[in-house]
Amino acid sequence: MKSFIQGAFRNKAAMILLIVMVLGLGVFSYFKLPMEFLPEADNPQITVSVIGPGYDSSSMEQSVTNPLEQSLAAVKGKTNTFSTSGDGFTQINMNFDSKTDMKEAKAEVERAVDSVQLPERVSPAYVVQFNTSMIPISWVTLTYDDGVTDARKDKIAQRVYDEFRSIDGVGQVQLSGKPQPQVSIVPDAGKLTAKGVPLQALYGVLQGRSASASVGETIVNGQNVNLNVSAGIEDVETLAKLPVAQGVTLGDVAEVKYLDNTESINRIDGKDALMLVISKGANSNGVKVGQGVEKAIDTLNAEFKESNVRVMLSTSADVQHSVNSMMREVLLGALFATIVILLFMRNVRATLVTIVSIPLSLAMTLYLLDMSGITLNILTLGGIAVAVGRLVDDSIVVIENIFRRLQKESFSRDLIIDATREVARAITASTLTTVAVFLPMGLLQGGTQAFLLPFALTVTYSLLSSLLVALTVIPLMSAGVLKTTIIKEHQPSHKFTGFLEWNLRHKWLPITVAFVLLVGSIGTYLSMPKGAIDSSSASNLTVTMEYKSDTPVEEVLENGKKLEAFLMKQEAQDWVNMSMGNSADAAQFGGVVVSPTLVSYMVQVKKGADAEEIIKVVQSERPNYPGASLNAGKSNFIGGGNGTQIYVDVIGDDPQQLAATADEVIVKIKPIKDVLKVESNQQQKKTVYTLQVDTADAKGADIAAQLQGMLNPVPIGTVNAGGQSAPVTIEPVLKPQSESELSALTIMTEQGPKPVSSVAKWVKEEKSTTVFHKDGTSYVRVSAVVDPAQLSIVGAEISKQLQDVKPPEGVKLFVGGASADQMSELTDLFMMMIVSIGIVYLIMVVTFKTLRAPLAIMASILFVPIGAVLGLLISGVNPDFTAIFGVVMLIGVVVTNAIVLIDRVIQNETTMTIREALLEAAGTRMRPILMTAIATVCAMLPLVFGTTESGSIVSQSLAIVVIGGLIVSTLLTLVIVPCIYELLFFRKSARQRKAATAANRGVAA
């Protein structure tokens, strides 16, 4: 190590050039690195969606889901298949092994789906393989002023769509809420009879009316000209005047009306709107695409004064906020580190030398990220935010040791080199231990690796860069800057040394107290509710209102607008977006297929407002919407669903056993405290009439075809209405309103016309509105909505209550949802924690070449929970995933202080007894240990009191845990670690003390 440090001094010119190059490359890389919301990663899941308007869940299951599942059964690499069949839709989710080539898997799924013949009036099967690049860059709304014609709206919408498609780097543009004009002909049975016109005459009303053809060419006035024939119906009034019989027009026997239908409803702040969802292409810069969208919006708003295009949400803006946040935290970290070093050393030059490590380390990190092909995203920026507090640590230890030596000795180059060498082993080991905690995160298998690897590499690059700077640049600059500095000698604290000596003499007392505190903190943690991630600072919320599927859509829409008006009155909201219904466009691009009776809202929360207040206000509105399920929670770009639902899936083959077991599960869950609502999909039923045909009297297929024609609209052509092409349909004359009217329907049989009741029987049934399958087997899902703050407690109680449920043979229970996800995440983190501790210990053994000394260092980890839990209790924050992640981080951070201390002890032992070595090392190393700890704590303060734009992993709860754990473990490191170290070498220490006592007696004698 000494030769490495000397190499920097022998090549000063090269070092200066390298520093300039690193800073230049860092700046260049910063502007070159692509910026995006998340790193690009394949999700090993493929979704198949089918939309079938008018089909009930049972029909979708039999006609669509089952054939698709059978065809998909042979797809290679899949681990399991889940399907949902609902009123008007089917969605199949296939999970794959992490090693599967997803592009090949998608192609195989598409081939399997194409081989299935789907029924009439059903959309094609849309196959989507999710990728993080599909997370939209921008959500844009388009609204119109009153009085704008439909033709003009259509022209503006197409222009807006084309403008966004032309932006460089845009992958897909999804448009929903666009009106679909339709002309409806409603026959009047009385007028048809009175005029003597058969219904069939209406079906041919458009035949031959439209034409566009070339009929040849001729010479007119000496010129060769072409002859064309053109005919068309330009409006609804002309259509109504068309003859259907001698002296009878269409308008005489039917109502002809223009309808402005939409596949799905989208509204923004109470006005109908078109929604455009813009995603970037592969390897495109998300921020540049977002900037392109902003420019396009400015152009469009200037071009079309009668419309308004605006951005609702933008993930590219989040990335820009993260960059700004990173810069703020770097500057604040540098400022705090400057103040800390200045207060402790009281020397401006030494302070400036230390601060150099921050820009140099960051520049090197950015360059290495660029070389590794990693983008700037919320995870890499989060890694930089986490590492900022550690960037100056190694430099502080080096400069403090140089500074301390200069207080006692005269300046020389060899002194600088030797002072750096003294701490080189300690800072190298401490940096490697911190790296050892983060790097395994990026080595996890599966899709998780793609997310955690950029984070782990960013922290690793930052720490290794700071180590390199501390071992080369800091001593080199110290030699130049501190050459003529006059430094007053610093004396270790005699009070602290005396306090430590007392603890060493009574070591069992402090060790016992520390372990009692440890046990108490672990007990407190176990009793604390582990909540979902806090939503109080959420920038947008999702509100859902769902009615039973037999509720008329018009009633759902009316109540949806009522709740929309209520949400718009909330002072904390910036805007409210309402959506309802399914869209083929949304399904094609991976949108979630939903129930037709579900209304969803996205609420943008004003900056500084408390989102939890809006959630509580929405929940208080539940009594005003009887029959509706009303929920609110934090919006999530990645994954869907309600973050506070716990599912219990009852799987088996016997429907009656499934129903009975599900009812028993509901009875067990309902009384549990903090369970807000519990229901199963089998409770959500809808009345279905099924015609059971006597096959001896009639053909079922013929009857089905006839009834479809009688009871559904029949398309007969298209007309040009309002400047747009619109399909024309004849509405069914028969609209049975009762069972008797259903039975009276007349059908054609081989024996002639007969009432349907003579050859078949209508059977009334109550059927589930959703049907679930797992790997082709039916199951019932029981859903419990719980209080987010009590998630872990409720989850544990549900699991306990389910132990009393004894399902019949062939029926199994599986608990899932938010509670199981949380438990899985925490289990993974605890496993990672154990692996990290093992790696850290291995590095210590290699560094110090002994098994016992590293054990004293590892003892510092034991006291992390004390400070972490204390921090959570003081702040009133419940532990969540990010808080536990903070504990994993602390493993690498807290051992650095113990390493610096014990390394000095081992050096001292060559000339001192163990106790003397401990007292001298603690007194000498107290200043750099406190400096590094305070600098790291201060760098975390912006995350506690500010916003957490740096990314989802870096949150307030993580910062609280790190600060609390670091403060307490630092204080205990200075006292408990020396006690444990002496305890590990108690025989040797006792012999040394006896020998010292005997020697003192001899001297006295």
N, C-alpha and C positions, 0 to 999 in steps of 0.2 A: 504493500500500500504506500510505503514511504517513497519508493521509486516512482510510483504513479504521480504523486503530489510534486516530487522534484521535477518530473517531466514537464509539468505546466510552467514551472519557473525557468526551466532551460529554454522553453520555446514561447517566450512572451509575445513576440510579434505574431506567431501563428495563433496564439490564444486570442489576441485582440481581433485578428481577422475572423476567427471562428465565432466570436461573440457577435460581431457585426453581421456575419452571414446567417447565424441562427435567428437574430432579430429580423433580418430582411426576409428570410424564408418563412418565418412565422407570420409576418404581415401578409406576404404573398399567398400563403396557404389559407389564411383567414378569408381573403376575398375570393379564393378559388374554390374552397370547399362547398359542395352542394348543401343547401339547408332544406330540411324536411321535418315533418312532425315526428315520425318514428322511423327507425331503420327498416329497410325493405326486408320482409321475411314472409315466407310462405306459411300459411296456417294449414296444418294437415287435415283439412276438412273440405268437403265438397257438398254443396247444397243444390237440390233439385226442387224447383218450384213450379206448380201448375195452378192456374186460375180457372175456375169453372162456375161462372155466375148462374145461380138458380139451382145448383146441385146441393143437396144436403150432405152432412158429414158421412152418413152411411153410404150414400151413392158414390161420393168421392173415394171412400175407402175401398169399395168393391170394384169400381170401374177404373180408378186411376192408381191409388196407392198400392194395392195388392199386385197388379200386373207389373208396375215399376219395380217393386221390391223383389219380385221373382226374377226379373231381368237383371237387376243389380247384384243379385246374390253371388254371382260368379266373379265379380270385380276383385282383382288381386290387391293385397296390401291393406285392405280395410280391417279395422279392429272391431267396430260395431256400427250399427245403423239405427238411427232414431227417426221416426216419422210422425207427423201430425196431420190428421185429416179433419178439416173443419167445414163449415158451411161455405161453399164457394172456393175452397182452396185445399191444396195438398203441399206439404213441405217435407222433404226427406233430407236429413243431415247424416252424412257419412264421415266417420272419423277414420284416419289412416295412421299407420305406423310412421314414426318420425323419419325413418330411412326411405320412405316411399318417394319415388320421382313423381311429384304432383302434376306435372304437365302431362306425363304419360297416363297417370291415373284419370285425369280429367278427360283425356281423349277416349279412354276405355269406357268411362261413364257415359259420355255422349253417344258412343256407338250402342251401348246397351239401351239407352233411353230411346234412341231413334228406331229401335226394332220393335217398340211397343206401339200398338194401334190405340190411340186415345179416342174417347167418344166425341160426338158432335158437341158444338158450343163450348168446347174446352180449349184453352190456350195451348200453344206448344209447351213442351217441358223446357224450362230455362235452367241451364247448368252453370253454376258459378263456383269458381275456386278462389277463395278469399286470399288476398295479399294485403299487407299493410299499405302498399302504394294505392290501394283502392279507397283508403280513408280520404274523404273529400278534402280538397284544398279550400273550397268556398261554397257556402250555401247562399244563393242569390234569389231574390224575389222580384217579380215583375208585376206591377199593378197599373191600372188604367184610370184615367179621369172619366167621369160620367159623360155619356153621350157618344163615346167612341164606338164606331160600327164594328160588327163582328169581322168583316173583311179586313178592316184596318188593324184590328187586334191580331188577326192571323198573320198579317204581313209583318207587324212589329215583332211578334213572337219568333217568326222565322228568321228575321234579321238579327235579333238578339242571340238566338241559338247559333247561327252561322258565325257571328262575331266571336263568340266564346270558343267555338270549335277551331277558329283560325289562330288562336293564341299559341305561340311556340311553347311546346312542352306539355300541352293539354292532352290527356289520354281519352277521357270520356266526359260527355255532357249529358246528364239525365234530366229530362223535362217532364214534369208532372203537373196535373191540375189544368191541362189544356182542354178547353171546351171541345166536345165532339158533336157538331150539329147533326140533327136527325129530323126527318119529316115523318110525322106519325099520322096514319089514316085510321080513324076510329069509326067503323061502320055502325049505322043505326038500324037495328033489326026491324023496327016498326016501319021506317021509311023504305027500306029495301022491299018489304012485303007489299007496302002500299003502292010502290012504283012497279012492282012485278020484276024487280031486278035480282038475279041470283048473286050470291056472295062471290062466286067464282069469276063473275064479270069484272070485279075490282082488281083481281090479280093480274089481268092483262092490260090495265089502263096505260101503262108506260111503253108497251111493246111498239116498236117502230117510231116512237115519238122523237127520239134523239138520233142524230146522224151527223157524221163528219166524213165525207168521202170525196175523192177525186173522180170525176166522170169523163174526163178526157180533155182534149184541147181542140181549138178551132181558130179561124182567122176572123177577127172583128176589126173593121175599119183599117184593114191592111196590116194588122198586127197579129202575131201568133200569141194566143192567150190560153191559160188553163181554166178549166171549168170545174168548180167544186160545189158540193151540196152541204149545207150546214143547217142543223135544226137542234133545238134544245129548249128545255124549260128553265126559265131564269128566275122564277119566284113561285111562292106557294099559291098565290092568287091564280096564276096560269094553270097550275096543277089542278086546282079545285074546279076549273071550267072545262076540264077534259071530259068528253062524252063517255059514258059507260053503257048506254043503251039509247035507243031512238028517243031524242028529246029529253034525255036525263043526263045531267052532269054529275061528276064525282061529288061536288059540293052539295048536291041535292039529297044524297043518301048517306053521306059520311061527313065527319068533321075532319078537316085537314089543318094540322097545326105544326108549327116549327118549334122544335125542342132544342135547348142548348145544354145537352147532357155532358157530364164529365165522368171519367173513370174514377177519379178520386178528387176530394175537395181539399183545397189549400187556401188558407186565409192568413193575412198578416194585419194585425191591429184592426180587425173587424171588416176588412175589405177582401174580396175574392182576389186571389193572386196565383200566378204561375210560379212554380218552384224549379230552379235550375241548380243541380248539384254537379259541381265541376271537380274532376279528379285529375291528377297529374299522370303523365306517362312514365314508364320505367326509366330510371336514371335521370329524370328531369329534376331541376332545382325547384322545390316547392315554393320557396319565397319569391323567386322570379315569376313563377306562374301566378301566384297571388297578386304580385304587382301588376302583371299583365291584365288580370281580371279587373283590378281597380281602374287602370287606364281605359279598358274597354267600356266600363260603366260610365266613366266621364264622357266618352265619345257618344255613347248611346243616349244618355240623358240630354246632351246638347243637340243631338239629331232629332229626337222625338220628344217634343214638349208635352204631348198628351199622355205620356206614360212615365213611370218612375221605376228605375232599376236600382236596387241597393243590396249591399252585402249584409246578410243576417249574421253569419258566423264565418270565421276564417281561421283555419289551422296554421296558415302561413303567418298570420298576425301573432299567433301564440309562439311560434318559433322566434319571431322578431322580438317579442317581449322577453323570451328566454335569453336571447343574446344580450339585450339591454340589462336584464337582471344579472347575467353573468358578469358583465362589465362593472355593474354597480357593486356586486359582491367582491370582485377582485379589488376594486378601488377602496372599498370599505375595509376589506381584509388587510390591504397594504397600509391603510391609515391606522387601523388598530394595532397592527404589528409594529408600526413605526412608534406609536405612542408607548406601547409596552416596552420595547427595547430602549427607548429614550428614558423612560421612567426608571428602569432597572440599571442601565449603564451610565446614564447622564452624559452621553457623548454623541454628538451629532454625526461625526464621521463614521463611527462604528454602526450607527443606525442606518445610514445611507448604504453602506456596504451590504448589510443584510437584506435590505429591500430589493436589491438588484435581482435576487433569486426569483422573485415573482414573475416579472416580465420575461426573463430568460427561460424559465421553466415552462411558462405558458406558450411561448413561441416555439420551443422544441416540441411540446405536446401537439400543437396544431400541425406542425410539419409531419410528425410521425403518424397522426391521424390521416393526413392526406396521402402519405405513402402506403398506409394500410387499406386505403379505399373506403374509409369510414366517413359518413356524412356528419354534419352538425345537426343534431336533433335533440329532443328534450332529454334523452338519456345521456348523450355525451356531454351536453351542457350541464346536466345534473351532476355528472362525474367531476366536471371542473369545479362546480360550486362546492362539492364535498371536499375536493382536494386543496382548495385555496388555503384553508386553515393549516394544512400540513406543509405547504410549499416553503415556508420560512423556518420550519422546525429544525431541519438539519443545519441550515445556515446559522441559526441562533446558537446551537450547541458549539459549532466551530468558532464563531466570532467571540462567544463568551469565554471559551477556553483560551483563545489567543489573547483576549483582553485581560483575563485573569493572570496569565503568565507575564504579560507586559507590566502589570502592576508591581511585580516582584523582581523582574529581570530586565536587563537592558535590551533594546531592540536589535534583532539580527534576523537575517533570512532563515537561518537554521532554526531559530526559535519558532518562527511562524510555521515552518514545515513540521517541526516536532510537536507543536501544540495541535496541529491538524491531525497528525498521525495518532496522537493520544486518544482522540475521540472517533477516529475513522472506523474502527471496528464496531463501536457502539452505534453510530448513526447508520452504518451499512446494515447491521443486523436489524435495527429497528425499522428501517425502510423496507427491507426484505420481508419482515414479518407482516407489515401492513399490506404489501403486495400479495403476500401469501393468503391474506383474507379475501382480497377482491378477485384475484385471478381465477380461483376455482369457480366463481360465479359464471364466468364466460366459458367454462369447459363443460357445463351441464349439457346433457344430450337433449335433442328434440328442438321444438320451436322456441323454447325458453332461451336457448343459446343465442339466437339471433337478436334477442332483446337485451340480454345482460352482457354479452360480449363487448359491444361498444362502450358500455358503462365501465366494465372492468378494465378494458384496455386504456380508456381515458385516464382513470385513476392511476393505473400502473405506469403509463408514460409520464404522467405528471410527477409522481413520486420519484421515479428513477432519474428523471431530468433534474429534479431539485437536489438529489443526492450527488449527481455529477457536478452540478454548479457548486455545491457546498465543498466538495473535495478539490476543486480546481480554481474556479473563479474567485470564490470568497478569500482563500488564503492569498492569492495573487493580488487582489485589490487591497487586502489588509496590509500587505507589505508596502504598497505604495501610499495608501491613505494614512495609516497609523504610524508612519515612520517618524514623524516629528511631534507626535501627540504626547502630551504630558498626562499621565494617568495616575490618579491617586489610588493607593492600595485599598482593596476591598476586603473586609474581614467577615468571615462567616458569622451567622447569628449564634451568639453564645447561649441565648435563651433556648433556641431550638435544639442546640446540641445537648444542653442539660436535660431538656424534656425527653429527647430520644434516649439518652443514657438511662434515665429513670425507667422508661418503657422496656429497655433491654434487660434491666435488672429484674423487672416484674413482667416478663414477656407474656406469661400466660393470661394476665388480665386484659391487655389490649387485644390479644388474639381471640380470647373468649368473647369480648364485647363485639369485635368485628364479625365473628361467626354468628352471634345472636342477631345482630343487625341483618346479616345476610339471610338467615332463615326467616326472619320477620319480613324482609322485603319480598322474598319468594312467595311466602304465604299471602302477603298483601296483593302481589301480582295475580296469583291464582284466583283470589276472590274478586278481583276487579273485572267488570264486564268488558269484554273485547268487542268494541263496536265496529260497525262498518266505517269506512273512511269518512271523516267529518265533512259535512256539506255546508257549514255555515259560511265559508268563503267561496262557495261555488259561484261561477259566473253565469251559468245557465242551468235551468231545472227542466225535468220532464214531468208533465202531469198527464195522467191517463184516466179516462172515464169509460167504463165498459158496461153495457147492458146485456141482458140475456138475448140470445140470438133470435128469439121469436118477437122481440120488440120491433115495431115498424121503424124503418130507417128514417122516415120523416120526423118521428118523435125523438129519435136519438140526435138528429141534426139540430132540432129546435132547442133541446136541452144543452147540446154542445155549444150553441151560440150564446145561450144564457150564461154558461160557465165562462165562456170567452169574455163576455162583457164584465163579469165579476173580476176576472184576472186583470183585465185592462184598468180597473179602478185602483189596483194596488200601487201604492206610491213607489215601492221598491223595484217595480218592473220597468224595463226600458222598452221592450216590445213583446208581443205575444203572437206566436205562430200556431195556428190550428190546422190539423190535417185529419182526414177521415177517408176510409175506403182503400181498396187495392188498385194498383196500377200495373199494367203489363210492363211498362218501362222500368218501374221500381224492381219488379221481380227479375227482369232481364239483367239488371246491374247489381243484383245481390241484395235488394231491399227485402225487409222482413215482410212476409205475407201475414196479414192480420185479419181479425174478425171484422165483418162489415158493420158491426155495432160497437166498434171501438173508436173513440175520439182521442187523439193525442195532441198535446200542446207542448211547445217548447217556449220557455219563458226566459228572456235575457234579464239578468239581475243587474241593477245599477251598481256602479263601482262603490264599494264601501258599505253597501246594504247587506243585511243579514238574510241569507237565503233560507235559513232554518225557519225564520218568521213566516215566509211565504208558504213553506211546507205545512206549518201548523195551521195557518189560515185556511189553506185548501182542505186539510183534514177536518177542520171544523165545519165545512160545508156539506159533509156527507149526509146529514139528516135532510138537507134540501133536495137531494136527488135519490129518492127511494127506488130501490131496484137496481141501482148502479154501483159498480165497484170503483171507488175514487181513490187514486193513489198519487203521491208526488215524491220525487227524489232527485238526486244529482244526476245530470246528464253524463253519459259516458260514451266517448267516441269508439272505444274498443269493446266489442261485445255488447250485448243488450241485456234486457231483462231487468227485473227489479232487484236491486242489491240487497233487499231485506226480506226476501222470501226464502222459506225453507220448504223443500219438496220431500214427500215420501212417496216413492213409486211402489205400487203393489203389482207384481208381475206374476202371471200364471196363464193357464189355458182355459179354465172354467170361469165364464163370466159371472155366474152366481157367487162363486167363492171369492172372486175379486171384489165384487160389490159388498159382500158381507164383511170382508176383512177391511176394506176401505172405510166402511161405516164405523167399525170398531176403532180404527186409527183416529178418526175424527173425534170420537167420543173421548179418547185419551188426551188429545192435543187441546181441545177447546177450553178446558178449565185452567190451563197453564197461564200464569201471570205474564203480561206483556205480549201475549198472542192477540193481535188486533182482529184477525179474521182467519177462518179456516174453512176451506171448501174443497170439493173434488170435481174433476171434469164430468163425472157421472151425475152430479147434482145439477149441472147446467144442461137442461134437457129442452127439447123442442118437439112440438106435435108433428108427426109425420103420418100421412095416409098412404098406405101401400095397396095397390090393386093386385089381388091374388087371382090369377086367371086359371079357369078350368081348361087345361090343355086339350081335353077331348072335344070341347065346344068351339074353341077359337085359338088362333095363333098369337102368343104373347108379343112377339116382335111386331106384328101388324098393328095390334092395338096400341102398343107404345108409340109407334110412328104416327098413328092417327091422332092420338091424344096430344103429342108434341105439336102437331100442326094446328090443332084446335085451341090449345091453351097457351101458345107462345106466339109472339110476333113473327110475321112471315115477311122476309125481305123481297121486294119486287123490282128494285132498281135504284137509280140515283138521279138527283136533280141538282141544279146549280142554284142554291138559295143563299141570298145575301153575299154573293161573290165567292161562296165556298161550295165545294161538292159535298152533298149530304145524302146518306142512304135513306131510302123510303121504305117504311115497313107498315104492314096492315096489322093493326092490333086485333087480338082475338075477340070474336063476338061473344063467346061464352066465357063468363066469369063466375063460376059456381061459388056461392057464398055459404052453402050448408051441405051436410052429408046427403040429404035427399036430392039436391041439385047435382051432386057428383054422381049419384046412382042413376040419375035420369039422362045422363049424357048418351047420345046416340052414336053408335059406331057401325061400320060396314063389316059384315061377316060373310062367309061363303053362302049363308042362307038369306042374305040381304040385310037391310038396316035393322038393328036391334038396340034396345037400351043396354048399356054396359053391365047393369046389374043382372042381366039374364045369363051372362057368360063368365062373370067375375064378381069378386066381393072386395069392397073397400075395408081394410083393416086399420084401425086407429092405433098408433103406438107413440110412446114418449121415448125419443132417442137422444143420446148424448150429442151435444153440439160439437164436441171434439173427440177424436179417437186417437189414442197413442199406441204406437208399436215400438218395440225394441227388438231388433234382429228378427222382424216378422211376427213376434209374439205380442199379443195385446197386453196392455197394462193400464191401471187406473192411477192417476196422479192426484195426491192430496197436497194442496198448497196452503201454507200458513204464512200470513203477513205478520211480521214481528217488529217490535220497537228496535230501530237500528242501534241504539246505544246498549241494548241488552242482548245483542245477537248471540254471543257465546254462551251466556247463561241459559237463554231459551233453548238454544240448540242442544246443550247438554241435558236439559230437562226433558226435551222431546225424546232424545235417545234413551233416557232412563225409563220413560213411560212406555216406550215401544218394546222394552224388554218383557213387559207383561203381556204383550200381544203374541199369542201362539197361532200363527197362520196354519191353515190346513196343508196337508202334503201337496207339493207341487206349486205352492204359492210362496213367493219370497218378498221381503221388504228391503228397499234401498233408500237411505236418507241422502238427500243431495241439496242443491241450492246454495244460498249464501253461506250458511253455517258450515257445510261440508267443504266448500271452496276455501273458506277461511282456515279451516283445520288443515286442509291439504297444503295451503301456502305456508302456514306456521310450521308444519312438520318438515317441509322442504328446507325452511330457514334454519330450524334447529339441527337438522342433519348437516347442513352447510356449516353451521357453527362448530359442530363436533369435528368435522374434517379440518376446518381452519385452525382450531386449537391444536390438533395433531401436527399440522404442517409447521405452525409457529414453534411448537416444542422441538421439532426436528431441527429447525434452523438454529435454535438456541443451543442445542447439543453440539451441532457441527461448529458453531461459532466459539463456544467456551470449552468444548472438548471435555465435558463432565455432565453427569445426569442430574446432580443435586442443585447446582446453581440455577439452571433454567427453571427448576421447580419453584424456587423463590420468586423468580420473575413471573411465572405463570400464575402465581398467587394473586397478582394484581388484577387478573381477569375475574376472580371470584367476587370482587367487590364492585364490579360494574352494576349488577342489579340494584344495589343499595341506592346509588345516585340516580339511576334511571327511574326507579319506582318513585323515589323522593321527588324528582322533577315532575313526573306525571301527576303526583298527588298535589303538589303546590300549584301547578298550572290548571288542574282540573280536567286534563285531557285524558280520554280513555285510550288504552293501548290498541293500536291497529297494526296492519301489515307493515307499514313504514316505520312504526316505532320499534318493532322487533328487528327490522332491517338495520335500524340504528344501533341496536345491541351487537349485531354481527360486525358492524363497522368498528365499534369500540374495542373489539378484541385486538384488532391491529393497532389501534391508536394508543390504548392505555399501556401496553407492554413496552412502548418506546421509552417511557419515563423510567420504568423499572430496569430496562436494559442499560440506559445511560448511568443509572445509579450502581448497579451490580458490576458493570464493566470497570468502573472506578475502584470498587471494592477489591476486585480480583487483582488489579494493578497494584493497589496498596499492600496487598497481603505479602508481597515479596519483601517488604521492609517493616511491616506492622503486624500486630495481633489482629484477629478477626474483629474484635470489638472496636479497636482503634481504627481499623480500616473502615468499618461501618460508620463510625462517628465522623471521620474525616471526609469520607465520600458523601455522606448525607449533607454535611455543612457546605462542601464545595459544589455539589451538583444541585443543591436546592434552588439556586438562582436560575440556571438554564431550564430545569424542570418546570418551575413556576412560569417562566417566560414562555416556553413552548405551549404549556397548557392554557395560559391566559390568552395567548395569540390565537389558538385554535378555537377557544370558547368565543372570543370576540368575533371571529370570522363567521361563526354560526348565528350570531345575534340577528343579522338581517333576516334570516329565515324565520326567526321566532316572532319578530315584530312587523315584518313586511309581508308581501305576497310571495307565493311560491311558484313563480312562473318558470323556475328552472327545470321543472319536470315533475311527473307524478311520483317518482321515487323519493325525491327530496321535498319533504313537507315539514310543517311546524312540529308535529309530534316527533319526527326523526331528530330535528334540531334540539328539542327539549331533552330527549333521551341522551343524546351525545353530550350536551352541556352538563346535565346532571351527573351522568356516569363519569365524565372526565374530571369534574371538580372533586367528587368524593373519592374516586380511585387515585387521583393525584395526591390528595392529602393522606390517604391511607398507605399509598406507596412509600411515602417518606417515613412512615412510622412502622407499619405492619410488615412490609417486605424485609427490612433489616431484622426484625424480630424472628421472622420465619427463616431467614437465611442463617442466623446464628443457631436457631433450633435444629436446622438440618446438619450443622457441623458442631453440635453441642459438645461432643467429647473433645474435639480438637480445641474448641474455644475454652472449655473448662480447664484443660491442661495448660493452655497459654496464660489464663488468668492466675492459676495456682503458681505457675513459674514466675510470673510478674510479681505476685504477692511475696513469694519467697525471696526474690531478688531485692524487692524494696525493703524487706525486713533485714536482709544482709547488709544493705547500704546503711539502714538506720542503726544497726548494731555497730 
